[in-house]
Amino acid sequence: MERFRIDFAMNQGHEMMIDRESGIYRSELDEIELHMLQNERIPYLIPMDWFELDTKVTFRYKLSGMKMLLHRLQQQPLTMEQYYMLILGVADALYECKHYMLRPEGCLLDEQFIFIGEKLHDIRLAYLPIIGDAGKHAMGAGDLLSLIVRFTSYIEQIDGEGLKRVLHHLTGNKWPLEELRSTLLDLIGEAPQKLNSAAENSEQMQQKQKAVATDKNSWTGHQPRIEYPVEPIRPIPQAPKQQISEPEVSPFISGLLDESRHQQAASLEYAEMPAYLGEAKPDTKKKWIGTAALFIVIACTWRFVYLEAATRQSLLLSSGISLLMIAIILMVWLKGTNHSESTGELAYEPDQLEQSAELYQGMAHLYAQHGDDQSSSQNSSADHFEAGNDPSASNLYVVAANPISRIGEPTVLLSPEQQPEHRNEPVIWLQRSWEGEQTKLELTVSCFKIGRIGEKVSYADCANGVSRLHLEIESKEGEHRAKDLGSRNGSLLNGQTMIPYKSYRLSIGDIIHLAGEQGPSYELKSS
């Protein structure tokens, strides 16, 4: 499929030129449409003329005061109302062709051939008067349906119901312009109503929430008899702090307590033995296996991601994956340690836990028989504090906090001097200079854009005179090309004015100034 070629020049103003590599011959053109385009100023179409050389015709379109629609769409997302207005402008342009004996198929329906004026819906289309199907399958002579679908990628929030109504007209007839225009006008009129209704619904919801809160407060305020007593439900009254004294227990209970302490110390010493004998728990083995697997993942990442293509993007990707793997390793180990310290699961065996539970149940039963609940509570607290001061408590800490073997050091990023030389291709980058400051910019993407909008550009330049979307540098197959994106103050390449939208091939050492010679400069460098 042969495509049209597009270029830009400054002849009698800013012009766009369209032809084909094989040439557009005069015999392919419709003479009636040529005369109509030459003698009439047709609304919604870009003013054009042509010149003929060796029976090959090149069309020239005057673009003064216009901007390419594609770059306008890249600056800011569309609302649904703007989307409807944009489609309505295209539909009006196609509908107007019929009044001048022109065919809608002759309009180039591609974003790079569509231009706009001051407003978004001020559409200007490029028309090619080629006979029949000669240019039907060429780039730009696309279907209206494909253009409408492509426009949806620039919408911030899509209204599915409205979009369904628009696409419904394009399923059968290729150019249902009258029905489409009527539907779009209805949708444009409904868009503000939807916004207002959404705002009203939001206000109504807030009012309902306030009303519910008011009703709830009023309902709870009219229930004075519902009270929740606090003091009467306490089953065990607490004695004043200054009256706490050492409880008196019987010799039989004291003997049970002493026996409990001895059993606890013996069980702790028994639980401590596997740690000193070096017997690894099954969970610890799983952790070591998992740690080894994660380190293998880190090594594979650096081997097959970074070393295969040593770029900034692969470096950041490998570093991020490595940090994530190391974080997972630390989480696994620290989680197990904290869990052991808090619960002490490593210090007790199931049989010992059952014996301790039976012992304390028996003690509680004896205390209940003596009728001294308060003394029982205080005595249990005193036992716990004594156990904390007992030498066996240190054994518990040792068992619960088993020492963790040191994890391997993370991969260290080598400096450029220490990195091995495995790249034969030179690194191309930009050096920005302005007001005595220099900044190195790496061309990390194939289409590097410079402008004032931080979200839509690769580098945000806040210097005076820089447009929202100013310059584009495209990297393809080792070649770099620069294009001024219709900026207000223009760009200079090696001191020469750049024609808006024209692609210039760059060489090492070329310097581009944005917004005049006093603006920031960008020099293409290699290292």
C-alpha positions in Angstrom: 0.0 0.0 0.0 1.5 3.3 -1.2 1.3 6.2 1.2 1.3 10.0 0.7 4.4 11.9 1.6 4.1 15.0 3.7 6.6 17.9 4.1 6.5 21.5 5.3 8.1 24.6 3.9 8.1 28.4 4.2 7.4 29.7 0.7 4.6 32.2 0.8 4.0 31.5 4.5 3.8 28.2 6.3 2.8 25.5 3.9 2.2 21.8 3.9 3.1 19.8 0.7 1.7 16.4 -0.2 2.7 14.0 -2.9 3.6 10.4 -3.5 6.9 8.7 -3.9 5.8 7.4 -7.3 4.2 10.8 -8.0 0.7 12.1 -8.5 0.0 12.4 -12.2 -2.4 14.9 -13.7 -4.3 12.1 -15.4 -5.3 10.8 -11.9 -7.0 14.1 -10.9 -10.6 15.1 -11.4 -10.6 18.3 -13.5 -14.0 19.5 -12.1 -12.8 19.3 -8.5 -9.5 21.0 -9.5 -11.4 24.0 -10.9 -13.7 24.1 -7.9 -10.9 24.1 -5.5 -9.0 26.7 -7.5 -11.9 29.2 -7.9 -13.8 28.8 -4.6 -12.9 29.3 -1.0 -14.6 26.2 0.5 -15.4 26.2 4.2 -13.7 23.7 6.5 -11.0 22.9 3.8 -7.4 24.2 3.9 -6.8 26.6 1.1 -4.6 24.9 -1.5 -2.9 25.2 -4.8 -0.5 23.0 -6.7 2.4 23.0 -9.1 3.2 20.5 -11.9 6.6 19.3 -12.9 7.1 16.6 -15.5 3.4 15.7 -15.4 3.7 15.1 -11.6 1.6 17.3 -9.3 2.5 18.4 -5.8 -0.2 20.0 -3.6 0.5 22.9 -1.3 -1.8 23.8 1.6 -1.5 27.2 3.4 -1.3 26.6 7.2 -0.8 30.2 8.5 -2.7 30.6 11.8 -3.4 26.8 12.2 -2.1 24.1 14.4 -1.9 20.3 13.9 -4.8 18.6 15.6 -2.5 15.7 16.7 -0.3 17.9 18.9 -3.3 19.7 20.4 -4.8 16.4 21.5 -1.5 15.4 23.1 -1.4 18.5 25.2 -4.6 18.0 27.2 -7.2 15.2 27.5 -10.7 15.8 26.0 -14.0 16.0 27.8 -17.0 14.3 26.3 -18.4 17.6 25.2 -15.1 18.6 23.5 -15.1 15.1 21.8 -18.6 15.7 20.4 -17.7 19.1 19.2 -14.6 17.7 17.5 -16.6 15.0 15.7 -19.2 17.6 14.8 -16.6 19.8 13.1 -15.4 16.9 11.0 -18.9 15.9 10.1 -19.7 19.5 9.1 -16.6 19.6 6.9 -17.6 16.3 5.2 -21.2 17.5 4.8 -20.1 20.8 3.2 -18.2 19.0 0.5 -21.5 17.9 -1.1 -22.5 21.5 -1.7 -19.4 22.1 -3.8 -19.5 18.8 -5.8 -16.7 17.3 -3.8 -16.6 13.8 -2.4 -16.1 13.1 1.3 -13.7 10.3 0.3 -11.3 13.0 -0.9 -10.7 14.4 2.6 -7.6 13.0 4.3 -9.0 11.7 7.6 -5.8 11.3 9.6 -4.8 13.4 12.6 -1.6 14.6 11.0 -3.5 16.0 8.0 -6.2 17.7 10.1 -5.6 21.2 11.5 -7.5 23.5 13.7 -7.9 27.2 14.3 -8.2 29.1 17.6 -10.9 26.7 18.8 -10.9 22.9 19.0 -13.9 22.5 16.8 -12.6 24.9 14.1 -11.7 22.1 11.8 -9.7 22.3 8.6 -9.3 19.3 6.4 -6.9 18.6 3.5 -8.5 17.6 0.3 -7.0 15.6 -2.6 -9.0 15.6 -5.9 -7.9 12.1 -7.0 -10.3 10.2 -9.3 -12.2 7.2 -8.0 -10.3 4.7 -5.8 -6.8 5.9 -6.7 -6.2 7.3 -3.2 -8.8 5.2 -1.4 -6.3 2.9 0.3 -3.6 5.5 0.9 -2.8 6.7 4.4 -5.0 9.6 5.4 -8.0 8.7 3.2 -9.4 6.6 6.0 -12.9 5.9 7.2 -14.8 8.2 9.4 -15.5 5.3 11.8 -11.7 4.7 12.4 -11.1 8.4 13.0 -13.9 8.5 15.6 -12.6 5.4 17.4 -9.0 6.8 17.4 -10.3 10.1 19.0 -11.6 8.1 22.0 -8.0 7.4 23.1 -7.7 11.1 24.0 -10.9 11.3 26.2 -10.3 11.6 29.9 -13.6 9.9 31.0 -15.7 8.2 28.3 -19.5 8.3 28.4 -20.4 4.9 27.1 -24.0 5.6 26.4 -23.3 8.7 24.3 -20.5 6.9 22.4 -22.8 4.0 21.6 -25.3 6.5 20.1 -22.5 8.0 17.9 -21.2 4.6 16.7 -24.7 3.4 16.0 -24.9 5.6 12.8 -21.7 4.2 11.4 -22.5 0.5 11.3 -24.2 0.5 8.0 -24.0 3.6 5.8 -20.5 5.0 5.4 -21.4 8.6 5.4 -24.5 9.1 7.6 -23.7 12.7 8.0 -27.1 14.2 8.6 -28.1 11.6 11.3 -24.7 11.9 12.9 -24.8 15.7 13.1 -28.3 15.6 14.6 -27.2 13.1 17.3 -24.1 15.1 18.1 -26.1 18.3 18.5 -28.4 16.4 21.0 -25.4 15.1 22.9 -23.7 18.5 23.1 -26.9 19.9 24.5 -27.2 17.1 27.0 -23.6 17.3 28.2 -24.2 20.5 30.4 -27.4 19.0 31.8 -25.6 15.8 32.8 -23.0 17.9 34.6 -25.7 19.9 36.4 -27.6 16.8 37.3 -24.4 15.2 38.6 -23.8 18.2 40.7 -27.4 18.2 41.9 -27.2 14.5 42.8 -24.1 15.2 44.8 -25.8 18.0 46.7 -28.8 15.8 47.3 -26.6 13.0 48.6 -24.9 15.4 51.0 -28.3 16.8 52.2 -29.5 13.2 52.7 -26.4 12.3 54.7 -26.9 15.5 56.8 -30.6 14.6 57.3 -29.8 11.1 58.4 -27.2 12.3 60.8 -29.7 14.8 62.2 -32.4 12.2 62.6 -29.9 9.9 64.3 -28.9 12.5 66.7 -32.5 13.5 67.4 -33.4 9.8 67.8 -30.7 9.1 70.3 -31.5 12.4 72.1 -35.1 11.2 72.8 -34.0 8.1 74.6 -33.2 9.4 78.1 -34.1 6.2 79.8 -31.5 4.0 78.0 -28.4 4.1 80.2 -25.4 1.9 80.2 -24.2 1.4 83.8 -20.5 1.0 84.2 -19.9 0.5 87.9 -22.6 -2.0 88.7 -21.4 -4.6 86.2 -18.0 -5.0 87.6 -17.9 -8.5 89.2 -14.7 -7.9 91.2 -14.1 -4.6 92.9 -10.6 -3.3 92.8 -8.8 -2.3 96.0 -7.0 1.0 96.3 -3.5 1.0 95.1 -2.0 1.9 98.4 -3.7 -1.0 100.1 -2.1 -3.7 98.0 -0.1 -6.1 100.1 1.5 -9.4 99.8 -1.3 -12.0 99.8 -1.3 -14.8 102.3 -1.5 -18.3 100.7 -1.5 -21.7 102.2 1.6 -23.8 102.3 -0.1 -26.2 99.9 -0.5 -23.4 97.3 3.1 -22.2 97.9 4.3 -25.7 97.1 2.4 -25.8 93.9 3.9 -22.4 92.8 7.4 -23.5 93.6 6.9 -26.7 91.7 5.5 -24.7 88.7 8.6 -22.5 88.7 10.9 -25.5 88.7 9.0 -27.2 85.9 9.1 -24.0 83.9 12.8 -23.6 84.3 13.4 -27.2 83.3 11.2 -26.9 80.3 13.0 -23.7 79.2 16.4 -25.4 79.5 15.1 -28.3 77.5 13.7 -26.0 74.8 17.0 -24.2 74.7 19.0 -27.3 73.9 18.2 -27.6 70.1 19.4 -24.0 69.5 22.8 -24.8 71.1 23.0 -28.2 69.4 22.5 -26.5 66.0 19.3 -28.4 65.1 17.5 -26.3 62.5 13.8 -26.1 62.5 11.8 -27.0 59.4 10.6 -23.3 59.0 14.2 -22.1 59.1 15.2 -24.6 56.3 12.3 -23.2 54.2 13.4 -19.7 54.8 17.0 -20.5 53.6 15.7 -22.2 50.5 13.4 -19.3 49.7 16.2 -16.8 50.3 18.5 -18.7 47.9 15.7 -18.8 45.3 15.2 -15.0 45.5 18.9 -14.4 45.2 18.9 -16.5 42.0 16.1 -14.3 40.7 18.2 -11.2 41.4 21.2 -12.7 39.6 19.1 -13.7 36.6 17.6 -10.2 36.4 20.9 -8.6 36.1 22.2 -11.2 33.7 19.3 -11.4 31.2 17.8 -7.9 31.6 20.6 -5.4 32.2 23.6 -7.1 30.6 21.6 -7.9 27.4 20.8 -4.2 26.9 22.7 -1.9 29.2 20.3 1.1 29.1 19.0 3.4 31.7 15.6 1.8 31.5 17.0 -1.7 32.0 19.2 -0.5 34.9 16.3 1.0 36.7 14.2 -2.1 36.1 16.9 -4.4 37.4 17.5 -2.2 40.4 13.8 -2.1 41.2 13.5 -5.9 41.0 16.6 -6.4 43.2 15.3 -4.0 45.8 11.9 -5.8 45.8 13.5 -9.2 46.2 15.7 -8.0 49.1 12.7 -6.4 50.8 10.8 -9.7 50.5 13.7 -11.5 52.1 14.0 -9.1 55.0 10.2 -9.3 55.6 10.2 -13.1 55.7 13.1 -13.2 58.2 12.0 -10.3 60.4 8.4 -11.6 60.5 9.5 -14.9 61.8 11.8 -13.3 64.4 9.1 -10.9 65.7 6.6 -13.6 65.8 8.9 -15.8 67.9 9.7 -12.9 70.3 6.1 -12.0 70.8 4.6 -15.4 71.2 7.5 -17.6 72.3 6.4 -20.5 70.2 9.9 -21.8 69.9 10.4 -22.0 73.6 7.5 -24.4 74.4 6.6 -27.9 73.2 2.9 -28.9 72.9 3.2 -31.3 75.9 4.7 -28.7 78.1 1.9 -26.2 77.2 -0.7 -28.8 78.1 1.0 -29.5 81.5 1.2 -25.8 82.3 -2.4 -25.2 81.3 -3.6 -28.1 83.6 -1.4 -26.8 86.5 -2.8 -23.3 86.3 -6.4 -24.6 86.0 -5.8 -26.6 89.2 -4.4 -23.5 90.9 -7.4 -21.4 89.8 -9.8 -24.1 91.2 -8.0 -24.1 94.6 -8.1 -20.3 94.8 -11.9 -20.4 94.0 -12.3 -22.9 96.9 -10.5 -20.6 99.3 -12.8 -17.7 98.1 -9.8 -15.3 97.6 -10.2 -14.1 94.0 -8.3 -10.9 94.5 -5.3 -12.6 96.2 -5.2 -15.1 93.3 -5.0 -12.3 90.7 -2.3 -10.4 92.6 -0.3 -13.6 93.2 -0.4 -14.6 89.5 0.9 -11.1 88.6 3.7 -11.4 91.2 4.7 -14.8 89.8 5.0 -13.3 86.3 7.2 -10.5 87.5 9.3 -12.9 89.4 9.6 -15.1 86.4 10.9 -12.1 84.5 13.6 -11.6 87.1 14.4 -15.3 87.2 17.5 -16.4 85.2 15.3 -18.7 83.2 13.7 -15.7 81.6 17.0 -14.9 79.8 16.9 -18.5 78.4 13.5 -17.7 77.0 14.8 -14.7 75.2 17.7 -16.6 73.8 15.5 -19.3 72.4 12.9 -16.9 71.0 15.6 -14.7 69.3 17.6 -17.2 67.5 20.4 -15.4 65.7 19.8 -14.9 62.0 22.7 -15.5 59.6 23.8 -12.4 57.8 22.1 -11.9 54.4 24.4 -11.3 51.5 25.1 -7.7 50.6 22.9 -6.2 47.8 24.3 -5.8 44.3 26.3 -2.6 44.2 25.9 -0.3 41.1 29.3 0.2 39.6 30.4 3.6 38.5 30.8 4.2 34.7 34.6 3.8 35.0 34.2 0.4 36.7 31.6 -1.0 34.4 32.8 -3.5 31.8 33.0 -2.3 28.2 30.4 -4.4 26.5 28.8 -1.7 24.3 30.1 -0.7 21.0 27.5 1.8 20.1 28.0 5.4 21.4 25.6 6.9 23.8 23.7 9.9 22.4 22.4 12.5 24.8 21.4 16.2 24.9 23.1 18.9 26.8 20.8 21.7 27.9 22.4 25.1 28.5 20.7 28.2 29.9 21.8 31.0 32.1 25.2 29.4 32.8 23.7 26.1 33.9 24.1 22.8 32.0 22.0 19.7 32.3 22.5 16.3 30.7 19.4 14.7 29.3 19.4 11.1 28.2 17.2 10.2 25.2 15.5 7.3 27.0 12.5 7.2 24.7 12.2 7.0 21.0 10.1 10.2 20.9 11.6 12.7 23.3 9.4 15.8 23.7 10.3 19.1 25.3 7.8 21.7 26.6 6.2 23.3 29.6 3.7 20.5 30.4 5.3 18.1 32.8 2.9 15.2 32.3 2.9 15.2 28.5 6.6 15.8 27.8 9.8 13.9 28.4 11.5 17.0 29.8 9.7 20.1 31.3 11.5 23.3 30.4 10.2 26.3 32.3 12.2 29.0 30.5 10.4 32.0 29.2 8.9 31.7 25.7 8.8 27.8 25.7 5.5 26.5 24.5 3.4 23.9 26.2 4.6 21.4 23.5 7.6 22.9 21.8 10.1 20.4 20.3 10.2 16.7 19.4 13.3 14.6 18.9 12.7 11.2 17.3 15.2 8.4 17.5 14.8 5.6 14.9 17.3 3.1 13.6 20.3 5.1 14.9 19.1 8.3 13.3 17.8 11.4 15.2 15.4 13.9 13.8 14.0 17.1 15.3 10.7 18.7 14.7 9.2 22.0 16.0 5.6 21.3 17.1 4.1 24.6 16.0 5.5 26.5 18.9 4.5 30.2 19.3 8.1 31.6 19.5 9.7 29.0 17.2 13.0 27.1 17.3 16.4 27.6 15.7 18.6 24.8 14.4 22.3 26.0 14.1 21.0 29.5 13.9 18.4 28.8 11.1 14.7 29.0 11.8 13.0 25.6 11.9 9.8 25.3 9.9 7.0 24.1 12.1 6.2 20.3 11.8 9.1 19.8 9.4 11.5 17.0 10.3 15.2 17.8 10.4 18.0 15.3 10.6 20.4 15.9 13.4 24.1 15.3 13.6 26.5 15.3 16.6 27.2 18.8 17.6 24.0 20.4 16.2 22.5 23.0 18.6 18.8 23.8 18.8 17.6 27.0 20.5 14.0 27.3 21.8 12.2 30.6 21.7 15.0 32.5 20.0 18.8 32.8 20.5 18.3 34.0 24.1 16.3 30.9 25.0 17.7 27.5 26.3 19.9 25.6 23.9 20.0 21.8 23.3 23.2 20.3 21.9 23.3 16.7 20.6 26.3 15.0 22.0 27.9 11.5 22.0 30.1 9.7 24.5 
